[in-house]
Amino acid sequence: MLIDVENKLWWVHFKYAKKGANQKDNFFMPIGKITDKDEKLLNEKALWGKLEVK
């Protein structure tokens, strides 16, 4: 998980899983705006709804 403080966005990154893809390459994607004042991902209700962490 990455935090873009300048644009106030949460970003995730994935490794390319396709056969033949360079395993060092990553795919980055924004998933939503940072709305929690403490910038804690688990407190972002708009992204997850009800999230239980074990």
PDB file as gemmi writes it, atoms N, CA and C in Angstrom:
CRYST1    1.000    1.000    1.000  90.00  90.00  90.00 P 1                      
ATOM      1  N   MET A   1       0.844  -1.163   0.000  1.00  0.00           N  
ATOM      2  CA  MET A   1       0.000   0.000   0.000  1.00  0.00           C  
ATOM      3  C   MET A   1       0.890   1.226   0.000  1.00  0.00           C  
ATOM      4  N   LEU A   2       0.553   2.181  -0.832  1.00  0.00           N  
ATOM      5  CA  LEU A   2       1.296   3.431  -0.913  1.00  0.00           C  
ATOM      6  C   LEU A   2       0.377   4.599  -0.596  1.00  0.00           C  
ATOM      7  N   ILE A   3       0.929   5.629  -0.005  1.00  0.00           N  
ATOM      8  CA  ILE A   3       0.173   6.840   0.301  1.00  0.00           C  
ATOM      9  C   ILE A   3       0.715   7.979  -0.547  1.00  0.00           C  
ATOM     10  N   ASP A   4      -0.155   8.620  -1.306  1.00  0.00           N  
ATOM     11  CA  ASP A   4       0.201   9.805  -2.090  1.00  0.00           C  
ATOM     12  C   ASP A   4      -0.329  11.009  -1.322  1.00  0.00           C  
ATOM     13  N   VAL A   5       0.519  11.599  -0.492  1.00  0.00           N  
ATOM     14  CA  VAL A   5       0.096  12.694   0.377  1.00  0.00           C  
ATOM     15  C   VAL A   5      -0.239  13.940  -0.437  1.00  0.00           C  
ATOM     16  N   GLU A   6       0.500  14.170  -1.504  1.00  0.00           N  
ATOM     17  CA  GLU A   6       0.273  15.370  -2.323  1.00  0.00           C  
ATOM     18  C   GLU A   6      -1.122  15.384  -2.939  1.00  0.00           C  
ATOM     19  N   ASN A   7      -1.535  14.254  -3.510  1.00  0.00           N  
ATOM     20  CA  ASN A   7      -2.849  14.162  -4.157  1.00  0.00           C  
ATOM     21  C   ASN A   7      -3.906  13.534  -3.260  1.00  0.00           C  
ATOM     22  N   LYS A   8      -3.504  13.127  -2.047  1.00  0.00           N  
ATOM     23  CA  LYS A   8      -4.396  12.505  -1.066  1.00  0.00           C  
ATOM     24  C   LYS A   8      -5.103  11.268  -1.617  1.00  0.00           C  
ATOM     25  N   LEU A   9      -4.286  10.315  -2.128  1.00  0.00           N  
ATOM     26  CA  LEU A   9      -4.813   9.073  -2.678  1.00  0.00           C  
ATOM     27  C   LEU A   9      -4.114   7.865  -2.069  1.00  0.00           C  
ATOM     28  N   TRP A  10      -4.876   6.774  -1.929  1.00  0.00           N  
ATOM     29  CA  TRP A  10      -4.314   5.477  -1.575  1.00  0.00           C  
ATOM     30  C   TRP A  10      -3.994   4.744  -2.869  1.00  0.00           C  
ATOM     31  N   TRP A  11      -2.839   4.121  -2.948  1.00  0.00           N  
ATOM     32  CA  TRP A  11      -2.432   3.351  -4.120  1.00  0.00           C  
ATOM     33  C   TRP A  11      -2.078   1.927  -3.693  1.00  0.00           C  
ATOM     34  N   VAL A  12      -2.367   0.968  -4.550  1.00  0.00           N  
ATOM     35  CA  VAL A  12      -1.924  -0.409  -4.352  1.00  0.00           C  
ATOM     36  C   VAL A  12      -1.007  -0.774  -5.508  1.00  0.00           C  
ATOM     37  N   HIS A  13      -0.146  -1.751  -5.277  1.00  0.00           N  
ATOM     38  CA  HIS A  13       0.682  -2.233  -6.376  1.00  0.00           C  
ATOM     39  C   HIS A  13       0.637  -3.752  -6.414  1.00  0.00           C  
ATOM     40  N   PHE A  14       0.703  -4.268  -7.637  1.00  0.00           N  
ATOM     41  CA  PHE A  14       0.641  -5.703  -7.885  1.00  0.00           C  
ATOM     42  C   PHE A  14       1.830  -6.098  -8.741  1.00  0.00           C  
ATOM     43  N   LYS A  15       2.281  -7.322  -8.589  1.00  0.00           N  
ATOM     44  CA  LYS A  15       3.276  -7.886  -9.493  1.00  0.00           C  
ATOM     45  C   LYS A  15       2.524  -8.446 -10.696  1.00  0.00           C  
ATOM     46  N   TYR A  16       3.107  -8.288 -11.885  1.00  0.00           N  
ATOM     47  CA  TYR A  16       2.514  -8.897 -13.063  1.00  0.00           C  
ATOM     48  C   TYR A  16       2.618 -10.408 -12.931  1.00  0.00           C  
ATOM     49  N   ALA A  17       1.517 -11.105 -13.080  1.00  0.00           N  
ATOM     50  CA  ALA A  17       1.496 -12.554 -12.903  1.00  0.00           C  
ATOM     51  C   ALA A  17       1.477 -13.305 -14.230  1.00  0.00           C  
ATOM     52  N   LYS A  18       1.357 -12.591 -15.330  1.00  0.00           N  
ATOM     53  CA  LYS A  18       1.253 -13.243 -16.629  1.00  0.00           C  
ATOM     54  C   LYS A  18       2.561 -13.923 -16.998  1.00  0.00           C  
ATOM     55  N   LYS A  19       2.464 -15.105 -17.575  1.00  0.00           N  
ATOM     56  CA  LYS A  19       3.640 -15.849 -17.997  1.00  0.00           C  
ATOM     57  C   LYS A  19       4.420 -15.021 -19.017  1.00  0.00           C  
ATOM     58  N   GLY A  20       5.704 -14.924 -18.819  1.00  0.00           N  
ATOM     59  CA  GLY A  20       6.551 -14.154 -19.725  1.00  0.00           C  
ATOM     60  C   GLY A  20       6.746 -12.710 -19.303  1.00  0.00           C  
ATOM     61  N   ALA A  21       5.995 -12.257 -18.310  1.00  0.00           N  
ATOM     62  CA  ALA A  21       6.140 -10.874 -17.838  1.00  0.00           C  
ATOM     63  C   ALA A  21       7.395 -10.769 -16.981  1.00  0.00           C  
ATOM     64  N   ASN A  22       8.018  -9.628 -17.029  1.00  0.00           N  
ATOM     65  CA  ASN A  22       9.180  -9.371 -16.192  1.00  0.00           C  
ATOM     66  C   ASN A  22       8.712  -9.325 -14.741  1.00  0.00           C  
ATOM     67  N   GLN A  23       9.247 -10.179 -13.902  1.00  0.00           N  
ATOM     68  CA  GLN A  23       8.803 -10.274 -12.509  1.00  0.00           C  
ATOM     69  C   GLN A  23       9.163  -9.044 -11.684  1.00  0.00           C  
ATOM     70  N   LYS A  24      10.020  -8.177 -12.213  1.00  0.00           N  
ATOM     71  CA  LYS A  24      10.375  -6.950 -11.505  1.00  0.00           C  
ATOM     72  C   LYS A  24       9.372  -5.831 -11.773  1.00  0.00           C  
ATOM     73  N   ASP A  25       8.503  -6.021 -12.766  1.00  0.00           N  
ATOM     74  CA  ASP A  25       7.526  -4.991 -13.116  1.00  0.00           C  
ATOM     75  C   ASP A  25       6.339  -5.020 -12.160  1.00  0.00           C  
ATOM     76  N   ASN A  26       5.849  -3.851 -11.816  1.00  0.00           N  
ATOM     77  CA  ASN A  26       4.686  -3.716 -10.944  1.00  0.00           C  
ATOM     78  C   ASN A  26       3.603  -2.919 -11.657  1.00  0.00           C  
ATOM     79  N   PHE A  27       2.370  -3.177 -11.282  1.00  0.00           N  
ATOM     80  CA  PHE A  27       1.217  -2.438 -11.769  1.00  0.00           C  
ATOM     81  C   PHE A  27       0.708  -1.615 -10.594  1.00  0.00           C  
ATOM     82  N   PHE A  28       0.588  -0.307 -10.762  1.00  0.00           N  
ATOM     83  CA  PHE A  28       0.118   0.588  -9.707  1.00  0.00           C  
ATOM     84  C   PHE A  28      -1.273   1.103 -10.045  1.00  0.00           C  
ATOM     85  N   MET A  29      -2.135   1.211  -9.016  1.00  0.00           N  
ATOM     86  CA  MET A  29      -3.506   1.645  -9.247  1.00  0.00           C  
ATOM     87  C   MET A  29      -4.018   2.410  -8.025  1.00  0.00           C  
ATOM     88  N   PRO A  30      -4.615   3.598  -8.227  1.00  0.00           N  
ATOM     89  CA  PRO A  30      -5.224   4.305  -7.094  1.00  0.00           C  
ATOM     90  C   PRO A  30      -6.542   3.624  -6.722  1.00  0.00           C  
ATOM     91  N   ILE A  31      -6.814   3.519  -5.421  1.00  0.00           N  
ATOM     92  CA  ILE A  31      -8.057   2.867  -5.005  1.00  0.00           C  
ATOM     93  C   ILE A  31      -9.021   3.808  -4.309  1.00  0.00           C  
ATOM     94  N   GLY A  32      -8.576   5.017  -3.973  1.00  0.00           N  
ATOM     95  CA  GLY A  32      -9.500   5.962  -3.353  1.00  0.00           C  
ATOM     96  C   GLY A  32      -8.797   7.105  -2.664  1.00  0.00           C  
ATOM     97  N   LYS A  33      -9.597   8.083  -2.287  1.00  0.00           N  
ATOM     98  CA  LYS A  33      -9.079   9.273  -1.603  1.00  0.00           C  
ATOM     99  C   LYS A  33      -8.810   8.971  -0.132  1.00  0.00           C  
ATOM    100  N   ILE A  34      -7.796   9.644   0.416  1.00  0.00           N  
ATOM    101  CA  ILE A  34      -7.503   9.559   1.841  1.00  0.00           C  
ATOM    102  C   ILE A  34      -8.454  10.511   2.555  1.00  0.00           C  
ATOM    103  N   THR A  35      -9.314   9.948   3.409  1.00  0.00           N  
ATOM    104  CA  THR A  35     -10.264  10.779   4.143  1.00  0.00           C  
ATOM    105  C   THR A  35     -10.009  10.749   5.646  1.00  0.00           C  
ATOM    106  N   ASP A  36      -9.295   9.732   6.127  1.00  0.00           N  
ATOM    107  CA  ASP A  36      -9.001   9.631   7.557  1.00  0.00           C  
ATOM    108  C   ASP A  36      -7.930  10.645   7.933  1.00  0.00           C  
ATOM    109  N   LYS A  37      -8.184  11.427   8.984  1.00  0.00           N  
ATOM    110  CA  LYS A  37      -7.250  12.494   9.372  1.00  0.00           C  
ATOM    111  C   LYS A  37      -5.900  11.943   9.819  1.00  0.00           C  
ATOM    112  N   ASP A  38      -5.867  10.704  10.324  1.00  0.00           N  
ATOM    113  CA  ASP A  38      -4.611  10.079  10.747  1.00  0.00           C  
ATOM    114  C   ASP A  38      -3.953   9.270   9.626  1.00  0.00           C  
ATOM    115  N   GLU A  39      -4.579   9.249   8.455  1.00  0.00           N  
ATOM    116  CA  GLU A  39      -4.095   8.519   7.275  1.00  0.00           C  
ATOM    117  C   GLU A  39      -3.867   7.041   7.581  1.00  0.00           C  
ATOM    118  N   LYS A  40      -4.872   6.419   8.223  1.00  0.00           N  
ATOM    119  CA  LYS A  40      -4.814   4.994   8.519  1.00  0.00           C  
ATOM    120  C   LYS A  40      -5.790   4.274   7.597  1.00  0.00           C  
ATOM    121  N   LEU A  41      -5.260   3.350   6.842  1.00  0.00           N  
ATOM    122  CA  LEU A  41      -6.045   2.650   5.833  1.00  0.00           C  
ATOM    123  C   LEU A  41      -7.230   1.890   6.420  1.00  0.00           C  
ATOM    124  N   LEU A  42      -7.047   1.267   7.565  1.00  0.00           N  
ATOM    125  CA  LEU A  42      -8.133   0.482   8.155  1.00  0.00           C  
ATOM    126  C   LEU A  42      -9.295   1.344   8.625  1.00  0.00           C  
ATOM    127  N   ASN A  43      -9.087   2.646   8.762  1.00  0.00           N  
ATOM    128  CA  ASN A  43     -10.160   3.553   9.179  1.00  0.00           C  
ATOM    129  C   ASN A  43     -10.944   4.120   7.999  1.00  0.00           C  
ATOM    130  N   GLU A  44     -10.585   3.772   6.793  1.00  0.00           N  
ATOM    131  CA  GLU A  44     -11.256   4.295   5.598  1.00  0.00           C  
ATOM    132  C   GLU A  44     -12.550   3.526   5.341  1.00  0.00           C  
ATOM    133  N   LYS A  45     -13.638   4.004   5.883  1.00  0.00           N  
ATOM    134  CA  LYS A  45     -14.933   3.318   5.750  1.00  0.00           C  
ATOM    135  C   LYS A  45     -15.447   3.317   4.311  1.00  0.00           C  
ATOM    136  N   ALA A  46     -15.149   4.366   3.541  1.00  0.00           N  
ATOM    137  CA  ALA A  46     -15.635   4.453   2.163  1.00  0.00           C  
ATOM    138  C   ALA A  46     -14.996   3.387   1.271  1.00  0.00           C  
ATOM    139  N   LEU A  47     -13.799   2.947   1.611  1.00  0.00           N  
ATOM    140  CA  LEU A  47     -13.126   1.931   0.797  1.00  0.00           C  
ATOM    141  C   LEU A  47     -13.577   0.518   1.134  1.00  0.00           C  
ATOM    142  N   TRP A  48     -13.774   0.232   2.420  1.00  0.00           N  
ATOM    143  CA  TRP A  48     -13.979  -1.136   2.848  1.00  0.00           C  
ATOM    144  C   TRP A  48     -15.368  -1.445   3.386  1.00  0.00           C  
ATOM    145  N   GLY A  49     -16.099  -0.448   3.824  1.00  0.00           N  
ATOM    146  CA  GLY A  49     -17.341  -0.746   4.521  1.00  0.00           C  
ATOM    147  C   GLY A  49     -16.975  -1.286   5.885  1.00  0.00           C  
ATOM    148  N   LYS A  50     -17.380  -2.500   6.203  1.00  0.00           N  
ATOM    149  CA  LYS A  50     -16.988  -3.119   7.471  1.00  0.00           C  
ATOM    150  C   LYS A  50     -15.850  -4.093   7.193  1.00  0.00           C  
ATOM    151  N   LEU A  51     -14.698  -3.826   7.770  1.00  0.00           N  
ATOM    152  CA  LEU A  51     -13.516  -4.656   7.560  1.00  0.00           C  
ATOM    153  C   LEU A  51     -13.076  -5.241   8.891  1.00  0.00           C  
ATOM    154  N   GLU A  52     -12.935  -6.563   8.930  1.00  0.00           N  
ATOM    155  CA  GLU A  52     -12.455  -7.226  10.135  1.00  0.00           C  
ATOM    156  C   GLU A  52     -11.040  -7.708   9.892  1.00  0.00           C  
ATOM    157  N   VAL A  53     -10.140  -7.342  10.782  1.00  0.00           N  
ATOM    158  CA  VAL A  53      -8.744  -7.758  10.671  1.00  0.00           C  
ATOM    159  C   VAL A  53      -8.447  -8.722  11.799  1.00  0.00           C  
ATOM    160  N   LYS A  54      -7.917  -9.878  11.445  1.00  0.00           N  
ATOM    161  CA  LYS A  54      -7.614 -10.910  12.455  1.00  0.00           C  
ATOM    162  C   LYS A  54      -6.138 -10.937  12.731  1.00  0.00           C  
TER     163      LYS A  54                                                      
END                                                                             
